[in-house]
Amino acid sequence: MYHRLAIFILLQASYLFRNSQQQGLTVDITDENNFCLVVPKKAYTTIGDSENPDGMTVWCRGVKTPGSSGTFPSNFWTHVEVKSPQQDVIQMTGCIDVYSTDRFRPDDSGGQYDSHGGDGKGGNPPGSKCMQYQHYVEMIEPSSKRACIRCCKNADDCDVKHDTSGCLKIIPGNYYNCA
């Protein structure tokens, strides 16, 4: 009986540890050289396939946030614009070099990560947030060589309801004709 109890306790602790790591993910936008994005944890994984427990992580360039585990190369963004289109909102839009890192599949049409969408409105990854803003919506579209992220103090300013519409619809900005 003690053996079963010990196994049960170990399994619970392992689950809670993995879940707490996933919920500690924090994105950030400071400027084009200091940012953190949610990415697939495993190499060459589609965004959709990464959307499962323990399938996502955060990579950064310059700054680091709690839960970050990787570093983007300096040439990840080939063209990028960082701006605050309104008070309490900051965003990055632009073109990415999907071959600069092994996190993406170049043929993947992409997907969305966010702080307050998904099942139960708990975010994807659950419990994730943006540094100094709390809410965010992020889309990575490898096959279009495009990415975008918006951080907001008010959840209503980060549209998570149109998760299949793409960067151009969700986060209007400069995309430099990426494709």
C-alpha positions as CSV (number, residue, x, y, z in Angstrom):
1,M,0.0,0.0,0.0
2,Y,2.8,2.4,0.9
3,H,4.4,1.6,-2.5
4,R,1.2,2.7,-4.4
5,L,0.9,5.8,-2.3
6,A,4.5,6.8,-3.0
7,I,4.0,6.3,-6.7
8,F,0.8,8.3,-6.6
9,I,2.5,11.2,-4.8
10,L,5.4,11.1,-7.3
11,L,3.1,11.2,-10.2
12,Q,1.1,14.1,-8.7
13,A,4.3,16.1,-8.0
14,S,5.5,15.5,-11.5
15,Y,2.2,16.7,-13.0
16,L,2.2,19.8,-10.8
17,F,5.8,20.6,-11.6
18,R,5.2,20.4,-15.4
19,N,1.9,22.3,-15.1
20,S,3.6,25.1,-13.0
21,Q,6.4,25.4,-15.6
22,Q,3.9,25.8,-18.4
23,Q,1.9,28.4,-16.5
24,G,4.9,30.4,-15.8
25,L,5.4,31.4,-19.4
26,T,5.8,35.2,-19.9
27,V,6.2,37.0,-23.2
28,D,7.6,40.5,-23.5
29,I,8.1,43.4,-26.0
30,T,10.6,46.2,-25.4
31,D,12.0,46.8,-28.8
32,E,13.2,44.8,-31.9
33,N,16.2,43.6,-30.0
34,N,14.5,42.8,-26.7
35,F,11.5,40.5,-26.9
36,C,10.1,37.1,-25.8
37,L,7.7,34.9,-27.8
38,V,5.9,31.6,-27.2
39,V,7.3,29.0,-29.5
40,P,7.0,25.2,-29.9
41,K,9.1,23.4,-27.4
42,K,10.2,20.7,-29.8
43,A,12.2,21.5,-33.0
44,Y,10.3,21.5,-36.3
45,T,6.9,21.4,-34.7
46,T,3.8,23.1,-36.2
47,I,2.2,25.8,-34.0
48,G,-1.0,23.6,-33.9
49,D,0.9,20.5,-32.8
50,S,2.6,22.5,-30.0
51,E,-0.7,23.5,-28.4
52,N,-0.8,20.8,-25.8
53,P,0.4,20.5,-22.2
54,D,4.2,20.9,-22.1
55,G,4.3,21.6,-25.9
56,M,5.2,25.3,-25.7
57,T,8.1,27.4,-24.3
58,V,9.3,30.9,-24.5
59,W,12.3,32.1,-26.4
60,C,13.8,35.6,-26.0
61,R,16.2,38.0,-27.7
62,G,18.0,40.4,-25.3
63,V,15.7,40.3,-22.3
64,K,14.7,37.2,-20.4
65,T,11.4,36.4,-18.7
66,P,10.4,33.8,-16.2
67,G,10.1,30.4,-17.9
68,S,12.1,31.3,-21.0
69,S,14.3,28.6,-22.2
70,G,15.9,29.6,-25.5
71,T,17.4,32.5,-27.4
72,F,16.4,33.9,-30.9
73,P,19.2,34.7,-33.2
74,S,19.7,38.4,-34.1
75,N,18.3,37.7,-37.7
76,F,15.0,36.2,-36.6
77,W,13.1,39.4,-37.5
78,T,14.0,40.4,-41.1
79,H,11.7,43.5,-41.0
80,V,10.0,44.6,-37.8
81,E,7.9,47.5,-36.5
82,V,7.4,48.0,-32.8
83,K,4.8,50.6,-31.9
84,S,2.1,51.6,-29.4
85,P,-1.1,52.1,-31.5
86,Q,-3.0,53.3,-28.4
87,Q,-2.5,53.8,-24.7
88,D,-1.7,50.6,-22.8
89,V,-0.9,48.6,-25.9
90,I,2.4,47.7,-27.5
91,Q,2.9,45.4,-30.5
92,M,5.5,43.9,-32.9
93,T,4.6,43.1,-36.5
94,G,6.8,42.0,-39.4
95,C,8.7,39.4,-41.3
96,I,10.6,36.5,-39.8
97,D,13.3,34.2,-41.1
98,V,11.9,30.8,-40.3
99,Y,15.2,29.2,-41.1
100,S,17.1,31.2,-38.4
101,T,15.8,28.8,-35.7
102,D,14.7,25.2,-35.6
103,R,11.4,26.0,-33.7
104,F,9.3,26.2,-36.8
105,R,8.3,24.2,-39.9
106,P,8.5,26.4,-42.9
107,D,5.4,24.8,-44.5
108,D,3.2,25.5,-41.4
109,S,0.4,28.0,-41.9
110,G,0.7,28.9,-38.2
111,G,-1.4,29.5,-35.2
112,Q,-2.1,31.6,-32.2
113,Y,-0.9,31.8,-28.6
114,D,-2.6,34.0,-26.1
115,S,-3.3,34.9,-22.5
116,H,-7.0,34.6,-22.3
117,G,-8.5,32.5,-25.1
118,G,-8.8,28.8,-25.6
119,D,-10.8,26.3,-23.6
120,G,-12.1,27.9,-20.4
121,K,-10.5,31.3,-21.4
122,G,-7.4,30.4,-19.5
123,G,-5.0,31.1,-22.3
124,N,-2.8,29.0,-24.6
125,P,-0.5,28.2,-22.9
126,P,-2.7,28.3,-19.8
127,G,-1.8,31.0,-17.4
128,S,0.7,32.8,-19.7
129,K,0.9,36.5,-19.7
130,C,2.8,39.5,-21.1
131,M,5.4,41.3,-18.9
132,Q,4.0,44.7,-17.6
133,Y,0.7,44.3,-19.6
134,Q,-0.8,41.0,-18.4
135,H,-2.7,40.2,-21.6
136,Y,-1.3,39.3,-25.1
137,V,-2.2,37.7,-28.4
138,E,0.6,36.3,-30.6
139,M,0.5,34.7,-34.1
140,I,3.3,33.0,-35.9
141,E,2.8,32.2,-39.6
142,P,5.9,30.4,-40.8
143,S,4.7,29.7,-44.4
144,S,4.0,33.4,-44.8
145,K,7.2,34.4,-43.0
146,R,5.2,36.6,-40.8
147,A,4.7,37.0,-37.0
148,C,2.9,39.4,-34.7
149,I,2.4,40.0,-31.0
150,R,0.3,42.5,-29.1
151,C,0.5,43.1,-25.4
152,C,-2.4,44.9,-23.7
153,K,-3.4,46.0,-20.2
154,N,-7.1,45.5,-21.1
155,A,-8.0,42.1,-22.4
156,D,-10.5,43.6,-24.9
157,D,-7.6,45.2,-26.8
158,C,-6.0,41.8,-27.5
159,D,-8.4,40.1,-29.9
160,V,-8.3,36.3,-29.3
161,K,-11.6,35.5,-31.0
162,H,-10.4,35.3,-34.6
163,D,-7.6,32.8,-34.1
164,T,-7.7,31.5,-37.7
165,S,-7.8,35.0,-39.3
166,G,-4.0,35.7,-39.2
167,C,-1.8,38.6,-38.3
168,L,-3.2,41.0,-40.9
169,K,-6.7,40.8,-39.2
170,I,-5.8,40.3,-35.6
171,I,-2.9,42.9,-35.3
172,P,-3.0,45.5,-38.0
173,G,0.5,46.8,-38.6
174,N,3.4,46.9,-41.0
175,Y,4.2,43.5,-42.6
176,Y,6.5,44.7,-45.3
177,N,5.1,42.2,-47.9
178,C,6.8,39.3,-46.1
179,A,5.8,36.4,-48.3
